[in-house]
Amino acid sequence: MSALYLLHKPYRMLSQFTDRQADDDDGERRATLADVIAVPGIYAAGRLDYDSEGLLLLSDDGELIHRISDPRHKQPKTYRVQVEGRPSDAALQALRDGVRLTDGRTRPAKVRRLATSGLPERDPPLDPKRHPLTTWLELTISEGRNRQVRRMTAHVGHPTLRLVRVAIGPWRLDGLAPGQWRRETLHAPRPAAPPSHRQRPTRYKGGRR
């Protein structure tokens, strides 16, 4: 039996409990997970960038964290992404087929347009004067390269302006406002690890940096 914590990470918050950069440089401290969740002994399974939002999973079970974050287990991750402009059908199909980035071609993604995001407004919001024409997409990928979604949408000519992760595998952000979290208890036994190569066979109000 393991405890899993589902947290809605706000915009401009680190996916860790301390700001080591501020500690090292004696600079202004950025917001961290410690500002919104005070459960001892838990760690994040994976991460979200400082300027990204959405679902972050945490636990005190090291094996569970490893299984969630290990790329070999290919947990699909779903994002709602606000991009610049109006992507064409061809641009969306390119994302579905996989695009060639500097570190190789991406795996095929699931992509669809959204009429609305269904998300709370970001704090601070986008400036409509700077970004008068935007589109919301829902995009699901099965890999986790560095800033992958942002690089994918930029590759097809539509830079990402806002990125919110709404699901990791079976776990969803549903019902959580920025800075809020809930606890789930996992009762089912976890499956055995895959064979190795040798075997073969509180609501948060964000602030600026």
Disulfide bonds with the S-S distance in Angstrom:
none
